[in-house]
């Protein structure tokens, strides 16, 4: 789970870069082949999108984020939280090879690169009917909706649960291999991957892992494990860590211990993170339910547990549903050290005041955690075979120091409500 910090709250919208990325995506070597065609030389275009409105009721200055790479926003009525457009091209020169590219236009943070809008850009090779090899920009296929988390028409909710999908790695630049087999009672799929992961501004490499999926009579089970190393920290964070090392070198054992505790939380560059995931989904008749759980371990600042469960019941073209989701960072909240009075006789009042300011800022950074849960109810109405209307209300509870999934959040506990109305479509 991403704990990337210190985002600028006043950056302008960044719509031009995703638009420019369309040409790059369509020229890039492309994508997966679940939708492969057997017709040699066939070129196919498709797409998906969402047009939506959200009304966000939250504390002043807090902005609701669907994902952590989204542009910082504010409360009130907004049209940029869920609205997006995806375009995809598939080209199969023969039955064994396929090139596919997919680009997503969404309101990303202004620090996003043009290449971040390219969701898929890789080539697939099938030496036989059971094995697929892929190379390029892939999806991080560890979760139930990994392949279609941006295709709103493909799932029940207004958006995938934010506590679970809002901060996961979103892309893999590398390679994977998939093998499927049929045991008669179930279809199995095993996958291994290696490459560079990215989640909302944090790069993790080298990443590697596996997943295994079982499908049988409406029941899908998926488990996976992945490991990656965090590449570096921001210059501002590195400056704070260097200053903490200087404080830790002072001949005051208690203060040195506190400084080292803050360093352990903030200097996560080069440390490893492990993702262990488990998901289940079941559809039978008018009922459908799903649940996923993830445990992230390794660097203290990234360690967390997250999960959700959902239940839906259809009545013809209309399905009503409920979702409960949550995330909890495992590190404890740290108390702010009081270094000023103790250091003043040793290094002077001015330097002691600077050390105290460092203690306040570093503790605030270390205490930016993920600690919230959501209860959502909603309705999906399939207006046409390729068009769905969704209405959803979210009641969100954020614990103290737990507002990292929001922009501009304070350290205080809070409650928020989000009302959503949107149209999902495919073409």
C-alpha positions in Angstrom: 0.0 0.0 0.0 1.4 3.4 -1.0 2.3 5.9 1.7 3.8 8.5 -0.7 3.8 11.8 1.0 3.9 15.6 0.7 1.7 16.0 -2.4 1.2 19.6 -3.6 -2.4 20.6 -2.9 -2.6 23.5 -5.4 -1.5 21.9 -8.7 -3.5 22.5 -11.8 -5.4 19.9 -13.7 -3.4 17.8 -16.1 -5.6 16.7 -19.0 -3.2 17.4 -21.9 -0.7 14.7 -21.1 -3.2 11.8 -21.2 -4.5 13.0 -24.5 -1.0 13.0 -26.0 -0.5 9.5 -24.7 -3.1 8.1 -27.1 -0.8 8.1 -30.0 2.0 6.5 -27.9 -0.2 3.8 -26.7 -1.5 2.8 -30.2 2.1 2.7 -31.4 3.4 0.7 -28.5 3.9 -3.0 -28.5 0.8 -4.2 -26.8 -1.2 -6.2 -24.6 -2.7 -9.2 -23.3 -4.7 -11.7 -25.2 -7.7 -12.7 -23.3 -9.7 -11.0 -26.0 -7.5 -12.5 -28.8 -8.8 -13.2 -32.2 -7.9 -16.1 -34.4 -8.2 -14.1 -37.6 -4.6 -13.3 -38.8 -4.1 -9.6 -39.4 -7.2 -8.4 -37.7 -7.1 -5.0 -36.1 -9.8 -4.2 -33.5 -10.6 -1.0 -31.6 -12.7 -0.9 -28.4 -13.2 1.3 -25.4 -14.9 2.0 -22.1 -15.8 5.0 -20.0 -17.5 6.5 -17.1 -19.4 9.8 -16.8 -20.2 10.6 -13.2 -20.9 13.1 -10.4 -19.9 12.9 -6.8 -21.0 15.0 -3.9 -18.4 14.9 -1.1 -19.3 15.9 2.4 -16.0 16.0 4.4 -14.1 18.2 6.9 -12.9 21.5 5.4 -9.8 21.0 3.2 -10.3 17.3 2.8 -10.5 15.9 -0.7 -11.8 12.5 -1.7 -9.5 10.4 -3.9 -10.5 7.4 -5.9 -6.8 6.4 -6.1 -3.7 8.0 -4.7 -2.4 9.1 -8.2 -5.5 11.2 -8.7 -5.3 15.0 -8.7 -5.9 16.5 -5.3 -9.4 17.8 -5.1 -11.9 19.3 -2.6 -15.2 18.5 -1.2 -18.6 19.4 -2.8 -20.0 18.4 -6.1 -17.4 17.2 -8.6 -17.4 15.6 -12.0 -13.7 14.5 -12.1 -13.6 11.8 -9.4 -14.8 8.9 -11.4 -15.1 10.2 -15.0 -12.7 8.5 -17.3 -12.3 7.2 -20.9 -10.3 4.2 -22.0 -9.3 3.3 -25.6 -7.9 -0.1 -26.7 -6.4 -1.5 -29.9 -5.7 -5.2 -30.5 -3.7 -6.5 -33.5 -3.2 -10.2 -34.1 -0.8 -10.9 -37.0 -1.5 -14.6 -36.5 -3.0 -17.0 -34.0 0.2 -17.1 -31.8 1.0 -13.4 -31.5 -1.0 -10.4 -30.4 -0.2 -6.7 -29.9 -2.6 -4.6 -27.8 -2.4 -1.1 -26.3 -4.7 0.6 -23.9 -4.7 4.2 -22.8 -6.7 5.7 -19.9 -7.7 9.4 -19.8 -8.4 10.4 -16.2 -7.8 13.4 -14.0 -4.3 12.5 -12.7 -2.0 14.4 -10.4 0.1 17.0 -12.3 3.2 15.1 -11.4 2.0 12.2 -13.5 4.1 11.3 -16.5 2.7 10.9 -20.0 3.5 7.2 -19.9 1.3 6.8 -16.8 -1.7 7.1 -19.0 -0.7 3.9 -20.9 -2.3 1.1 -19.0 -1.3 -1.7 -21.3 1.4 -1.8 -23.9 2.9 -5.2 -24.5 3.0 -8.2 -26.8 1.6 -11.7 -26.1 2.9 -15.0 -27.5 1.0 -18.3 -27.2 3.1 -21.3 -28.0 0.1 -23.5 -27.4 -3.5 -23.2 -26.3 -2.6 -23.4 -22.6 0.4 -21.0 -22.2 0.7 -17.3 -22.7 3.9 -15.2 -22.4 3.7 -11.4 -22.2 6.3 -8.7 -22.4 5.9 -4.9 -21.9 3.6 -2.9 -19.7 1.3 -5.3 -18.0 -1.4 -5.2 -15.2 -0.3 -6.2 -11.7 -2.5 -9.3 -11.8 -2.8 -10.1 -8.1 -6.4 -9.0 -7.4 -9.9 -10.1 -8.6 -10.4 -6.9 -10.7 -6.8 -6.3 -11.7 -7.6 -6.5 -15.4 -10.6 -4.2 -15.4 -10.4 -2.0 -12.3 -11.0 1.0 -14.6 -13.8 -0.5 -16.6 -16.7 0.4 -14.5 -19.2 -1.5 -16.6 -17.4 -4.7 -15.7 -18.1 -4.6 -11.9 -21.1 -3.9 -9.6 -20.0 -0.9 -7.6 -19.6 2.8 -8.5 -15.8 2.2 -8.0 -13.7 -0.6 -6.6 -13.4 -0.2 -2.8 -11.0 2.7 -2.2 -9.5 1.1 0.9 -8.5 -1.9 -1.1 -7.8 -0.7 -4.6 -6.9 3.0 -4.0 -3.3 2.4 -3.1 -2.2 -0.9 -4.7 0.4 -1.2 -7.4 -1.2 -0.4 -10.7 1.3 -1.4 -13.4 4.1 -3.8 -14.1 6.8 -3.1 -16.6 8.3 -6.5 -17.2 7.1 -10.0 -18.2 4.8 -12.7 -17.0 3.9 -16.3 -18.0 0.5 -17.9 -17.6 -0.5 -21.5 -17.8 -4.1 -22.9 -17.7 -5.3 -26.4 -17.1 -8.6 -28.2 -16.7 -9.1 -30.8 -14.0 -12.7 -31.6 -15.1 -14.3 -30.0 -12.1 -12.5 -26.7 -12.3 -10.4 -24.5 -14.6 -7.0 -23.5 -13.0 -4.7 -20.7 -14.0 -1.2 -20.1 -12.6 0.9 -17.0 -13.3 4.4 -15.9 -12.5 5.8 -12.4 -13.1 8.9 -10.3 -12.8 9.5 -6.5 -13.4 9.1 -3.0 -12.1 6.0 -2.1 -10.1 4.6 1.4 -9.7 2.0 2.6 -7.2 1.0 6.3 -7.1 4.5 7.8 -7.4 6.5 5.1 -5.6 8.6 2.8 -7.7 9.2 -0.8 -6.6 11.8 -2.9 -8.3 12.8 -5.6 -8.9 9.3 -7.1 -8.3 8.4 -10.7 -8.7 5.6 -13.0 -7.6 2.9 -15.4 -8.5 -0.8 -16.0 -8.4 -3.1 -19.0 -8.8 -6.8 -18.9 -9.8 -9.5 -21.6 -9.6 -12.8 -21.2 -11.4 -15.7 -23.6 -11.1 -19.5 -23.2 -11.4 -19.7 -19.5 -10.6 -17.0 -19.7 -7.9 -13.6 -17.9 -8.4 -10.8 -18.3 -5.9 -7.5 -16.4 -6.3 -4.4 -16.3 -4.1 -1.1 -14.6 -4.7 2.2 -13.4 -3.3 4.5 -10.6 -4.5 7.7 -9.0 -3.3 9.4 -5.8 -4.5 12.0 -3.3 -3.3 11.2 0.4 -2.8 13.4 2.6 -4.9 14.5 5.7 -3.0 12.7 8.4 -1.2 11.9 12.0 -2.1 14.7 14.7 -1.7 12.6 16.4 1.0 12.3 13.2 3.0 16.0 12.4 2.5 16.9 15.9 3.9 14.7 15.2 7.0 16.3 11.7 7.4 19.8 13.3 7.2 18.9 15.8 9.9 17.5 13.0 12.1 20.8 11.2 11.8 22.6 14.3 13.1 20.2 14.5 16.1 20.7 10.8 16.7 24.5 11.3 16.9 24.2 13.7 19.9 25.3 12.2 23.2 21.7 12.0 24.6 20.6 8.3 24.6 16.9 9.0 25.0 16.8 11.4 22.1 19.0 9.2 19.9 16.5 6.3 20.4 13.6 8.6 19.4 15.5 9.9 16.3 16.3 6.3 15.2 12.7 5.3 15.6 11.7 8.1 13.3 14.4 7.1 10.8 13.1 3.6 10.7 9.7 4.9 9.7 10.8 7.5 7.2 13.9 6.0 5.5 12.1 3.2 3.6 14.2 3.5 0.4 15.8 0.2 -0.4 13.6 -1.8 1.9 11.4 -4.6 0.6 7.6 -5.0 0.7 5.6 -8.2 0.5 2.0 -8.5 -0.7 0.0 -11.6 0.3 -3.5 -11.6 -1.3 -6.6 -13.8 -1.2 -9.9 -13.3 -3.1 -13.2 -15.1 -3.6 -16.2 -14.3 -5.8 -19.4 -16.3 -6.3 -22.4 -15.8 -8.6 -25.5 -18.0 -8.4 -28.9 -17.1 -9.7 -29.8 -13.6 -8.6 -27.1 -13.4 -5.9 -23.4 -12.4 -6.2 -20.8 -11.8 -3.5 -17.1 -11.2 -3.3 -14.4 -10.6 -0.7 -10.7 -9.9 -0.8 -8.0 -9.5 1.8 -4.4 -8.3 1.5 -1.5 -8.1 4.0 1.4 -5.9 3.3 4.6 -6.5 5.3 8.2 -5.3 5.2 9.0 -1.6 5.6 7.1 -0.4 8.7 5.6 2.6 7.0 4.1 0.5 4.2 2.8 -2.4 6.4 -1.0 -2.7 6.4 -4.0 -5.0 6.2 -6.9 -4.3 3.9 -10.0 -6.1 2.8 -13.6 -5.8 1.7 -16.8 -7.9 1.3 -19.8 -7.2 -0.9 -23.2 -8.7 -1.5 -25.6 -8.1 -4.4 -29.1 -9.2 -5.3 -30.5 -8.6 -8.8 -34.2 -8.0 -9.7 -34.3 -8.2 -13.4 -32.1 -5.4 -14.8 -31.6 -3.8 -11.4 -29.1 -5.0 -8.8 -28.9 -3.7 -5.2 -25.8 -4.2 -3.3 -23.8 -3.4 -0.1 -20.1 -3.2 0.5 -18.0 -3.0 3.6 -14.3 -2.2 3.3 -11.4 -1.1 5.5 -7.7 -0.7 5.7 -5.4 -0.4 8.8 -1.7 0.5 8.8 0.0 -1.8 11.3 2.6 0.7 12.8 1.6 2.4 15.9 1.0 6.2 16.1 4.1 7.9 17.5 4.1 10.6 20.1 5.9 13.8 19.2 9.3 14.0 21.0 10.0 17.0 23.1 13.7 17.7 22.3 13.8 21.5 22.7 14.2 21.8 26.5 16.7 18.9 26.8 18.9 20.0 23.9 18.9 23.8 24.7 21.8 23.6 27.3 23.8 21.3 24.9 23.4 23.0 21.5 21.9 26.3 22.3 18.3 27.6 22.1 18.2 28.3 18.3 19.5 24.8 17.3 17.3 23.2 19.9 14.3 25.0 18.4 15.3 23.7 15.0 15.6 20.2 16.4 12.1 20.5 17.9 10.7 21.6 14.6 12.3 18.6 13.0 10.8 16.3 15.6 7.3 17.8 14.9 7.5 17.5 11.1 9.1 14.0 11.1 6.6 12.7 13.5 3.7 14.1 11.5 5.2 12.3 8.4 5.6 9.0 10.2 2.1 9.2 11.5 0.5 9.6 8.0 -1.2 6.2 8.1 -4.0 4.4 6.4 -6.8 3.9 8.9 -10.3 4.0 7.6 -13.4 2.0 6.8 -16.4 2.5 4.6 -20.0 1.2 4.5 -21.6 1.6 1.0 -25.0 0.8 -0.4 -25.9 1.2 -4.0 -27.9 0.2 -7.1 -26.9 -0.8 -10.6 -29.5 -0.5 -13.4 -28.5 -2.1 -16.8 -30.2 0.4 -19.1 -28.8 -1.3 -22.3 -26.5 -4.2 -23.0 -23.5 -1.7 -23.0 -24.8 1.0 -20.6 -25.4 0.9 -16.9 -26.6 3.5 -14.4 -25.2 3.4 -10.8 -26.2 5.2 -7.7 -24.1 4.8 -4.5 -23.8 6.3 -1.0 -20.6 5.8 1.0 -20.3 6.4 4.8 -16.6 6.7 5.6 -15.0 6.7 9.1 -11.4 7.8 9.4 -9.4 7.2 12.5 -6.9 9.7 13.9 -3.8 10.0 11.8 -5.5 7.7 9.2 -6.4 10.1 6.4 -3.7 9.2 3.9 -6.3 8.2 1.3 -7.5 11.8 1.3 -5.9 15.0 0.0 -5.4 17.8 2.5 -6.4 15.6 5.5 -5.6 16.6 9.0 -4.4 14.3 11.8 -7.9 14.3 13.5 -10.4 11.5 13.2 -13.3 12.3 10.9 -16.4 11.2 9.2 -17.4 11.8 5.6 -20.1 10.9 3.1 -19.9 10.5 -0.7 -22.9 10.3 -2.9 -22.3 9.1 -6.5 -24.3 9.0 -9.7 -22.7 7.7 -12.9 -23.1 6.1 -16.2 -20.7 3.3 -17.2 -20.4 2.2 -20.9 -18.4 0.1 -23.2 -18.1 0.3 -27.0 
